[in-house]
């Protein structure tokens, strides 16, 4: 089995990797949240503008004003579509970062398990050595008597 200091070094490196992956995951989740907020803002603005168009049509609106309303709603629709793509991309990126973090955590935990097994093996060997020493001592004591 690998020596303890090598395993400790691997655990330390894996911990750093896991911490870095966690930070990247946090940033990716924040980007998703911000993209969702922007999309919701655009959707709310579009709904508000569409409601204004409906009210203006009921009150009477010039063809020029109607064309401006429709053009602006079209621009909002384009912005909404663009923001939906941004959101889709940020969600994909956050899933990649989540997978990366999970892999680094799995690696870190496997090194920790190796360390625990090495410690348990060392304890078993030490206990066996102590038991042999006690048995030898008891045997010498019995022979002297």
Rosetta silent file (secondary structure, phi, psi, omega in degrees, C-alpha in Angstrom):
SEQUENCE: XXXXXXXXXXXXXXXXXXXXXXXXXXXXXXXXXXXXXXXXXXXXXXXXXXXXXXXXXXXXXXXXXXXXXXXXXXXXXXXXXXXXXXXXXXXXXXXXXXXXXXXXXXXXXXXXXXXXXXXXXXXXXXXXXXXXXXXXXXXXXXXXX
SCORE:     score description
SCORE:     0.000 S_00000001
   1 L     0.000  148.384 -178.742    0.000    0.000    0.000 S_00000001
   2 L   -62.053  150.757 -178.840    1.185    3.566   -0.715 S_00000001
   3 L   -70.200  160.862 -172.312    2.856    5.353    2.133 S_00000001
   4 H   -63.027  -41.214 -177.331    0.806    7.661    4.320 S_00000001
   5 H   -66.485  -34.056  177.478    2.418   10.928    3.250 S_00000001
   6 H   -65.953  -41.923  177.864    1.759   10.146   -0.427 S_00000001
   7 H   -65.595  -39.708  178.052   -1.898    9.488    0.360 S_00000001
   8 H   -62.463  -39.337  177.502   -2.104   12.673    2.425 S_00000001
   9 H   -64.074  -43.823  178.596   -0.667   14.600   -0.508 S_00000001
  10 H   -62.978  -40.314  178.679   -3.220   13.033   -2.854 S_00000001
  11 H   -64.466  -42.647  179.644   -6.037   13.865   -0.442 S_00000001
  12 H   -62.343  -44.732  178.488   -4.830   17.463   -0.164 S_00000001
  13 H   -64.576  -41.031  178.477   -4.664   17.810   -3.956 S_00000001
  14 H   -65.480  -36.284  178.000   -8.079   16.200   -4.333 S_00000001
  15 H   -65.009  -42.279  177.770   -9.471   18.575   -1.691 S_00000001
  16 H   -62.675  -43.660  179.244   -8.124   21.579   -3.599 S_00000001
  17 H   -62.241  -42.663  179.540   -9.592   20.225   -6.818 S_00000001
  18 H   -65.229  -41.341  178.152  -12.934   19.640   -5.105 S_00000001
  19 H   -63.037  -43.272  179.303  -12.931   23.138   -3.609 S_00000001
  20 H   -64.103  -41.612  179.013  -12.165   24.682   -7.005 S_00000001
  21 H   -64.443  -37.888  178.637  -14.920   22.609   -8.624 S_00000001
  22 H   -64.797  -38.594  178.039  -17.354   23.721   -5.901 S_00000001
  23 H   -66.073  -42.466  178.602  -16.513   27.370   -6.595 S_00000001
  24 H   -64.362  -39.646  177.784  -17.045   26.874  -10.328 S_00000001
  25 H   -63.160  -43.278  177.894  -20.354   25.129   -9.618 S_00000001
  26 H   -59.748  -43.498  178.648  -21.439   28.016   -7.395 S_00000001
  27 H   -64.886  -39.739  179.997  -20.610   30.531  -10.114 S_00000001
  28 H   -66.504  -40.509  178.395  -22.466   28.459  -12.702 S_00000001
  29 H   -66.608  -35.441  176.693  -25.559   28.202  -10.487 S_00000001
  30 H   -65.296  -40.324  178.308  -25.447   31.959   -9.912 S_00000001
  31 H   -63.076  -38.626  177.380  -25.297   32.494  -13.698 S_00000001
  32 H   -62.725  -45.932 -179.131  -28.384   30.272  -14.106 S_00000001
  33 H   -61.147  -43.373  179.788  -30.233   32.278  -11.473 S_00000001
  34 H   -65.960  -39.836  178.785  -29.312   35.579  -13.126 S_00000001
  35 H   -64.961  -38.995  177.556  -30.329   34.294  -16.567 S_00000001
  36 H   -64.804  -41.468  178.966  -33.691   33.157  -15.166 S_00000001
  37 H   -62.674  -42.885  179.159  -34.235   36.559  -13.559 S_00000001
  38 H   -64.768  -41.021  178.642  -33.484   38.360  -16.828 S_00000001
  39 H   -63.259  -45.173  179.194  -35.810   36.048  -18.745 S_00000001
  40 H   -62.918  -37.464  177.676  -38.603   36.600  -16.230 S_00000001
  41 H   -63.716  -45.433  179.095  -38.054   40.345  -16.418 S_00000001
  42 H   -63.633  -42.043  178.703  -38.297   40.259  -20.227 S_00000001
  43 H   -63.299  -41.087  177.728  -41.412   38.073  -20.107 S_00000001
  44 H   -65.275  -40.979  179.489  -43.035   40.443  -17.618 S_00000001
  45 H   -65.547  -40.770  178.736  -42.118   43.450  -19.710 S_00000001
  46 H   -63.724  -43.219  179.372  -43.508   41.800  -22.835 S_00000001
  47 H   -62.124  -42.608  178.618  -46.749   40.948  -21.040 S_00000001
  48 H   -61.898  -43.623 -179.368  -47.027   44.519  -19.783 S_00000001
  49 H   -67.749  -38.147  177.612  -46.409   45.901  -23.270 S_00000001
  50 H   -64.948  -38.326  176.866  -48.920   43.470  -24.810 S_00000001
  51 H   -63.922  -39.942  177.726  -51.504   44.609  -22.224 S_00000001
  52 H   -63.507  -38.882  178.434  -50.805   48.225  -23.164 S_00000001
  53 H   -62.970  -43.503  178.489  -51.306   47.353  -26.832 S_00000001
  54 H   -61.098  -44.171  179.170  -54.663   45.762  -26.028 S_00000001
  55 H   -63.938  -41.100 -179.424  -55.744   48.833  -24.050 S_00000001
  56 H   -65.849  -37.358  179.352  -54.580   51.158  -26.808 S_00000001
  57 H   -66.892  -37.363  178.993  -56.517   49.152  -29.407 S_00000001
  58 H   -68.199  -34.300 -178.806  -59.705   49.389  -27.331 S_00000001
  59 H   -83.745  -14.192 -177.145  -59.233   53.141  -26.945 S_00000001
  60 L   101.786  127.807 -174.768  -58.359   53.594  -30.588 S_00000001
  61 L  -141.298  145.552  178.926  -54.875   53.693  -31.996 S_00000001
  62 L   -75.930  154.915  177.872  -53.321   55.066  -35.162 S_00000001
  63 H   -59.168  -35.508  178.926  -51.823   52.629  -37.661 S_00000001
  64 H   -64.700  -45.573  179.215  -48.400   54.178  -37.065 S_00000001
  65 H   -64.684  -38.894  178.453  -48.641   53.670  -33.274 S_00000001
  66 H   -62.885  -44.316  179.336  -49.914   50.130  -33.847 S_00000001
  67 H   -61.986  -38.582  177.844  -46.932   49.366  -36.115 S_00000001
  68 H   -65.418  -43.952  176.956  -44.570   50.728  -33.444 S_00000001
  69 H   -57.694  -50.392 -177.018  -46.209   48.546  -30.766 S_00000001
  70 H   -63.090  -41.683  179.335  -45.969   45.445  -32.960 S_00000001
  71 H   -62.922  -42.324 -179.259  -42.362   46.173  -33.927 S_00000001
  72 H   -67.878  -40.178  177.156  -41.387   46.644  -30.307 S_00000001
  73 H   -62.256  -38.346  176.219  -43.150   43.422  -29.245 S_00000001
  74 H   -61.443  -41.576  177.185  -41.233   41.660  -32.020 S_00000001
  75 H   -64.885  -39.285  176.674  -37.973   43.026  -30.645 S_00000001
  76 H   -63.421  -40.434  178.175  -38.971   41.850  -27.177 S_00000001
  77 H   -61.610  -41.243  176.985  -39.731   38.398  -28.597 S_00000001
  78 H   -62.908  -42.233  178.791  -36.267   38.294  -30.145 S_00000001
  79 H   -64.339  -39.491  178.415  -34.711   39.322  -26.835 S_00000001
  80 H   -63.878  -44.790  178.123  -36.746   36.652  -25.034 S_00000001
  81 H   -60.722  -42.081  177.881  -35.591   33.991  -27.501 S_00000001
  82 H   -62.933  -42.469 -179.793  -32.001   35.089  -27.033 S_00000001
  83 H   -68.497  -33.401  175.517  -32.322   35.004  -23.261 S_00000001
  84 H   -63.397  -36.970  176.311  -33.873   31.530  -23.430 S_00000001
  85 H   -67.386  -41.084  177.109  -30.760   30.392  -25.309 S_00000001
  86 H   -60.292  -45.532  179.703  -28.549   32.019  -22.687 S_00000001
  87 H   -61.809  -43.833  178.760  -30.503   30.224  -19.963 S_00000001
  88 H   -59.235  -44.148 -179.873  -30.243   26.924  -21.808 S_00000001
  89 H   -65.845  -42.835 -178.965  -26.467   27.364  -22.112 S_00000001
  90 H   -67.000  -35.144  176.470  -26.004   28.336  -18.449 S_00000001
  91 H   -66.164  -41.005  177.664  -28.027   25.322  -17.319 S_00000001
  92 H   -61.811  -45.049  179.623  -25.891   23.053  -19.495 S_00000001
  93 H   -63.180  -39.798 -179.960  -22.721   24.611  -18.068 S_00000001
  94 H   -67.131  -34.326  176.432  -23.995   24.190  -14.506 S_00000001
  95 H   -66.315  -39.900  176.480  -24.688   20.493  -15.162 S_00000001
  96 H   -62.476  -43.731  179.688  -21.132   20.069  -16.447 S_00000001
  97 H   -66.773  -36.144  177.457  -19.767   21.798  -13.351 S_00000001
  98 H   -64.050  -44.212  178.278  -21.964   19.675  -11.094 S_00000001
  99 H   -62.545  -42.327  178.540  -20.631   16.511  -12.730 S_00000001
 100 H   -61.339  -44.426  179.274  -17.063   17.793  -12.388 S_00000001
 101 H   -63.820  -43.593  179.436  -17.593   18.533   -8.689 S_00000001
 102 H   -61.361  -41.053  178.141  -19.156   15.115   -8.085 S_00000001
 103 H   -64.604  -41.930  179.961  -16.206   13.407   -9.769 S_00000001
 104 H   -68.142  -35.800  176.350  -13.673   15.362   -7.733 S_00000001
 105 H   -66.552  -41.066  178.832  -15.564   14.570   -4.520 S_00000001
 106 H   -61.455  -42.216  178.791  -15.682   10.885   -5.431 S_00000001
 107 H   -63.591  -46.234 -179.754  -11.920   10.942   -6.021 S_00000001
 108 H   -60.756  -43.913 -179.436  -11.272   12.723   -2.723 S_00000001
 109 H   -67.556  -33.508  178.265  -13.430   10.257   -0.828 S_00000001
 110 H   -67.640  -37.408  175.816  -11.712    7.278   -2.465 S_00000001
 111 H   -65.703  -39.694  178.389   -8.331    8.598   -1.290 S_00000001
 112 H   -63.290  -40.288  177.983   -9.727    9.073    2.186 S_00000001
 113 H   -62.256  -41.971  177.369  -10.990    5.474    2.125 S_00000001
 114 H   -60.930  -40.646  178.860   -7.519    4.297    1.112 S_00000001
 115 H   -63.556  -43.996  179.651   -6.035    6.246    4.018 S_00000001
 116 H   -63.972  -39.911  177.769   -8.518    4.725    6.443 S_00000001
 117 H   -65.245  -40.983  178.990   -7.757    1.237    5.140 S_00000001
 118 H   -63.399  -41.435  179.000   -4.019    1.871    5.470 S_00000001
 119 H   -65.740  -40.408  178.471   -4.504    3.085    9.039 S_00000001
 120 H   -65.089  -40.117  178.168   -6.638    0.048    9.880 S_00000001
 121 H   -65.277  -42.428  178.438   -4.003   -2.265    8.396 S_00000001
 122 H   -63.343  -40.276  177.438   -1.230   -0.538   10.335 S_00000001
 123 H   -64.613  -40.471  179.064   -3.255   -0.899   13.530 S_00000001
 124 H   -62.965  -44.233  179.256   -3.870   -4.581   12.809 S_00000001
 125 H   -63.829  -43.440  179.615   -0.145   -5.176   12.256 S_00000001
 126 H   -63.783  -42.695  178.738    0.735   -3.260   15.437 S_00000001
 127 H   -63.647  -38.774  179.321   -1.837   -5.193   17.467 S_00000001
 128 H   -65.834  -41.674  178.149   -0.513   -8.468   16.076 S_00000001
 129 H   -64.500  -43.870  177.972    3.052   -7.446   16.982 S_00000001
 130 H   -61.715  -41.841 -179.553    1.964   -6.420   20.492 S_00000001
 131 H   -64.093  -39.969  179.153    0.106   -9.700   20.950 S_00000001
 132 H   -64.747  -42.291  178.854    3.201  -11.658   19.839 S_00000001
 133 H   -62.599  -42.257  179.323    5.379   -9.705   22.270 S_00000001
 134 H   -65.550  -39.966  178.491    2.926  -10.390   25.108 S_00000001
 135 H   -64.781  -42.827  178.512    2.776  -14.077   24.180 S_00000001
 136 H   -62.860  -43.352  179.398    6.604  -14.300   24.081 S_00000001
 137 H   -62.592  -43.980  179.645    6.838  -12.531   27.441 S_00000001
 138 H   -64.273  -39.150 -179.432    4.246  -14.858   28.960 S_00000001
 139 H   -66.892  -40.371  178.466    6.071  -17.901   27.549 S_00000001
 140 H   -65.980  -39.380  178.910    9.429  -16.728   29.011 S_00000001
 141 H   -63.327  -40.774 -179.878    7.771  -16.095   32.378 S_00000001
 142 H   -67.550  -38.594 -179.428    6.278  -19.617   32.403 S_00000001
 143 H   -66.897  -35.579 -179.048    9.675  -21.177   31.491 S_00000001
 144 H   -72.347  -26.285 -176.736   11.438  -19.357   34.346 S_00000001
 145 L   -76.556    0.000    0.000    8.930  -20.571   36.884 S_00000001
